[in-house]
């Protein structure tokens, strides 16, 4: 009898092992049922808050779907994604992940099968055109475009007035005009015009995208530095700002924000996501306004609109619950106009879903900005942003350009700067 029980026990164990061992990710997927999805995002006050609002809206009609929203730092998300995708297993990956637009093509080109094709779930033409390049690959729409990094020229109306400038003087200006204004502001008020971090070339990115140019060619892979007229002009303009002694340097985010909260600089050319940081200094209410971004004088196709940052949502294709995740995205960020109105009202997030780019939230006069309808202006400028291919090497190339910019500021000829940057990029990235 004892031998019989031992035999039965061994048989049960063998059957159990067989049932759990041949299903690939079955065990891990069992932890995440089809009625449960997980989402990764960074920035609790912005991206996570937006997803919480989408969760609330969706669960009104779909209360049975459990939605877990997990906050990680952006760098941690990138690392976790790379680790998981390189392993060839979906274990530990989320159903939905937020990816910055500058980075998305590197993921889509390397792991296209890992992301769900959303072409039939959302209507791509309903989104701002400039967001479609980063979120699509090989003719398929993978990303659900989210926030706009549309830029503007934030400026202190009181400081500009002291220097002899009115709101009308900030319309349709070039970067050369901007530098002249900065010299007058410095002379009349003692304030710098702008704050810059030498290790962050966001200003360069804004300039060149306004002219429909980028660090790489249309294929998104071939470096386009030497002979890039827009990039050359952007470098020259950057140096002109430094030479004019109108720049307050910073080395991190807190110093960047402190420069304008403390009243040390008169303008901030940047993405609209800076608005909450500007507002946090309540004593400056009514003293700020936003003008269109200056354009490049030497580039005939440069416009007064550009982009800085911005991210989009992606559904992981091989994680249990992919269909539920796609349905969730399609019915929230893919089509819910009221959600976008709520996001604008509650967290100041400007989406790129065109059908939601009007309405009460956009039409509000903002007393902090002197009664200006800033959201309506940003929505208008969003539609004017030139489309470029950010490619797969934006930050790798920028690491090279940061060093060469310092060489340029120290006297190296601009053509040599860009030629050397081109050689380094070709060597390091191929």
N, C-alpha and C positions, 0 to 999 in steps of 0.2 A: 504493500500500500504506500509506504514511504517513497519507494522508487517511482510509483505512479504519480504522486504529488509533485515530485521533483521534475518529472518529464512534462507534466502539465504546466508548471511554472516556467520552464525554459521555453515551451511552445508559445506561451502568452508573451513573454519578453521578446521573442523573435518576431512575432506578428506585430507587436507594438513598434519595434525598431523599423520594420519594413514600412509600416504605415506612415512613419514620420520622417524617414530618411530620404525618400525619393522625390520629394516635392520642391526641391530648390529652396525658395524662400517661404514655404508654406508655414513653417513654425512662426517666423517673425511676422508674417502677414496675419496670422491668426490673432496676434496681439492687437491688430488694427482692423476691426471689422469693416464691412462695407458701409456701415452706418456711422463711421467715425473717420475724420480726416484731421491731419496735422499741417500746420502752416508755419513757416519760418519767415521772420522779418526782423529788421533792426529799427531802432528809434521809437521808443515807447510813445512819445508825444505826437508822432506824425504817422509813420507807416503802420505801426501796431494799432494806434488809435483808429486809423482808417479801416483796418481789417476788423476791428471790434465792431465798428458801425455796420460793416457789411454783414458780419455774423448775425447781429441783432435783426437786421432787415430780412435776411434769408430765413432765419428760424421762425419768423412770424408765419410763414407758409410751410416751412419744413422743420417742424419741431423735433423730429426724430433723429436728425443728423447731429451727431456730437462733433463740435469743431474746436480743436485745440490750437491755440495761437501761442507760439513760443518765440520769445525775444532773444536774439543773439546779436552780438556786434557784427557789422558787415564782414570784417576780416574772418571772423569765426565761421560765418556761413560759407564763405568762399572756400575755406579750408575743409570744412565738413563735406561740402559738395564734391570737391576734387577727390577727397579720400574715398568717399562712397562710390563715385562714378568710376574711379580708377580700379576699384576692387571688383567691378563687374557684377555687384549684387545691389539690390535695392534695399537691403536690410539697413534700418536706421535712417533712411531718407524720408523727407516729408512728402505730403501730397502736393503742396503748393509752396513755392519759394520765391522770394523777392530777389531780383538780380538787377544791379545797376546797368543802365543802357550801354555805358562804355565797355562793360565786361561781357555782355550777353553773347556776342558773336563768337567769342572764344569757346564758350560752352556749347553753343548750338552747332558749331562746325566740328567740334571734337566728339560730341555725344548726341547727335541728332535723334537717335532712337530712344534716348532717355527722357525726352520731353514730348508731351502729348500735342499733336497737331490740333490747333483750335480753330482752323479755317472754317469749319462748319458750325462752330459754337458761337463765334462772334462775327460781326460784320466789320472787317478791317477798315473799310472805307469810312466808317463812322468815327474813326480816330484821326488825330492830327497826322498829316502825311509824314512829317519828319520822324515820328515815332515808329513807323512801319519798317524802316530799314534795319534798325537794331533788333527788332523783335521777330523778324521773319528770316527764313533761311531756305534756300533751294526751292523757292516757290511756295513754301508752306508758312502759315502764320502760327507761330508757336506761343508768343507772348501775348498777354492781355495788357496793353499799355496802361500805365497808371498816371503818375503825376508829371506835370510839366515843369521843366527847369527853365522856363522862359525867363529871359533876363530883362532888366530895366536899369535905369540910372536913378538910384535913390539919391536925393539931395536935400540938404538943409536950406530951406527957403530963406531963413533969416541971415545965414552966413553969405549966401549968394547975393542977397539984396545989399548987404554991407559992401560987397565988392562991385556993386553997380549992375547986377543982373536980375532979370525977371524971368518968370516961367517961360515966356515966349522965346527967350534967348537960349533955352535949352532944347528947343525943337529943331530937328533936322541939322544936327551938328556933326562934325567929324571928330576923330580923336585929336587932330591937330587943334581944332577949336577948343576941345576939352582941356588940353594942356595950357592953352592961353588963358582960359578961365581960371585954371588952377594957379597960375602965376599971379593973377589979379587977386584971387582969394588969399593967397599967402601974403601978398604985399599989404592988403587992407585989413586982414583979420589975424594974421600970424598962424592960421590953421593950415595943415596939410590938406591936399585934395583927396587923397586915396590912401588906403593901407594895403600893403602887399606882403605876402610870404614868399621869400626867394625860392623856396622848395615846392611851391604850388603855382603852376602856370595856367591856372583857370582863366586868367585874363587873356592869355594867348588863345586858348580854346574858344572863348567867346568871340574874339576878333575874327579868327579864320573861319569859323562856321558862319558868321554873318556874310561872308563872301562865298559860301558854298564849298569851302576847302577843308582839308583835314591833314593829319600827319601821314596818311597812307593814300594810295591811289584807289580807284573805284573797286578794285578787287578786294580791298580790305586787308591785303597782306604786304604789298610792295611799298616800302617806305618812300615817301614823297616829300623830301626835305630840301635837298639842293635843287634850285630852280623853282621852288614853290614861292611865287610872287606874294601871295597873301601872307605866308609865314614870314617871309623876309620883312615885309612892311610891319607886321606885328612886332617882330623883334626890334626893329628900328624905333617904333613908337614906344615900346616898353622902355628902351634906353633913354629916349627923349624925356619921358616922365621922370626917370631917375636923375638925369642931368639937370632937370628944372628944379630939383630940390622941393618937390611937392608930394613926396611919398613918405609915409610913416611905415616903417617895416614892422612886421609881426612874425612870430615863430610858431604860433599855434592858434587854435580856435578861440580860446578865451581872450587872447590878446587882440585877435581880429575883432571880436564883438566889443571889447572894451574900448577900442579906438573910436567907434562911433557912438557907443553909449555914453562915453565920457566927453564927447564933443570935440575930439582931437582932429577929426577929419570932416570934410564938408560933403563928400559923396561916397556912394558905394555902388559901383557897377557890378551887379551879380544876379544870381537867380532869385526868383520870387520867394523861395523858401526861407529867405532871410527875414521876411516880414515879422514873424513872431519875435525875433531877436531885437529888431528895431523897436518894436512896441514895448519891450520890457522896460525901457526907460520912459516912464510915464510923464516925467517933467518936460519931455520934448514933444508932447502931443501938440499937433497943429503946426509944427515947425518942419515937417517932412513932406516931400512930394516925390513922385516918380515920373521921370521923363523917358522917352524911348532911348535905347542904347545908341551911343554914337556909332557912326559907320566909318569904314576905312576910306580915306580920301583917294588912294591910288587904285582901288579895285572897283571897276564900274558896276559890278554885280553885287557889291556889298549893300546890305539893307540895315534898317534900324531894329533888327530883331535877331536874337540868337538864343542859345540854350546853354545851360550849365548844370550838369547832373541830370537827375531824373531816373526813375526805375520802372520796372514792369514785372508783372506776376507770371509765373510759369507753373504748369501742372506737370508733375512727374508721371511718366507714362507707365512705368513698371511697378508701381506701388499700389497695393490693394486700396480700392476706393477711388481710383483715377476717374471713373465716370462720374461719381458723386462730386468730386472736386471740380471737374469741368462744368458740371451743371451749376454748382455754386458760383463759380467765376462768371459764367455766362449770364446768370440772373442778377448778379450784383455789379461788379465793375464793368461787365460787358454790355449792360443795357439799362441799368437803373438810374434814371435821371434824377430822381428825388435823393438818392444816395449821394450823388455828386453835389447837389445843393446843400445837403446836410454837412458834407465834408468841408465845403467852403465856409459855411457859417460857423462850424464848431472848431475846426483845426486849421483853417486857412489853406487847405490843400486844393490846388487848381489842377483838375484832371485834364486829360486830353481827349475825352469823349465829346465829340462835337455837338451832338444833340442836347447836351447839358450845358453848353457854353452860353446860355442866356437864362433869364429868369430873375426872380426877386433877389437872390443872393448876389448876383453879379451887378445888380443895379443899385446897390446900396452906396450912398455917399459915406466915405470914411473920414470921420472927424480928426483922427490921428494924422491923416494925410491931407489936412486942410479942406476936407469935403470932397476930395477927388474920388471918383469911382475907380479905384485902382484895380479891382478884380475884372471889371469890364475891359480896362486897358490891357491887362495881361492876357485876357482871353483873345483879344484882337491880335496882339503881337504873337501869340502862340501859333496862329494860322499863317503867319508870315515867316516863320523860322525856316531857313533853307535846309533841305535834307542832305545829309552826308552819310557816308559809310564809316562808322567808327572803327570798323575792322576788329582785329584780334590782338593788336599790340599797342593800344593807346597809352597805357601807363608805362610799358617797357620803353617806348620811344620817348615819352616825356622824361623818364629818368636820365636819358642821354641829353635831352635838351636843357634840363635844369643845369647840368654842368657846363654845357656850351654857352648858356645864357650868361653865366658868371664870367666865362672867358671873353665873351663879347663886351660885357660891361667893363672889363679890365683892359680893353684895347684891341682885342683880336678882330680882324676884318670880318664883316658879316658874311661875305661869300665863303671865306675859309671856315667860318663857324658852321654854316649849313652843309658845306661839302664834307667836313669831318664828321658831322652828325650823321650824314647819309651813309658814309663808309662804316661807321660803328653800327648803325642799325642793320645794314645789310650783312655785316659779319655776325652780329649777335643773334639776329632773329631768323636766320636761314640755316 
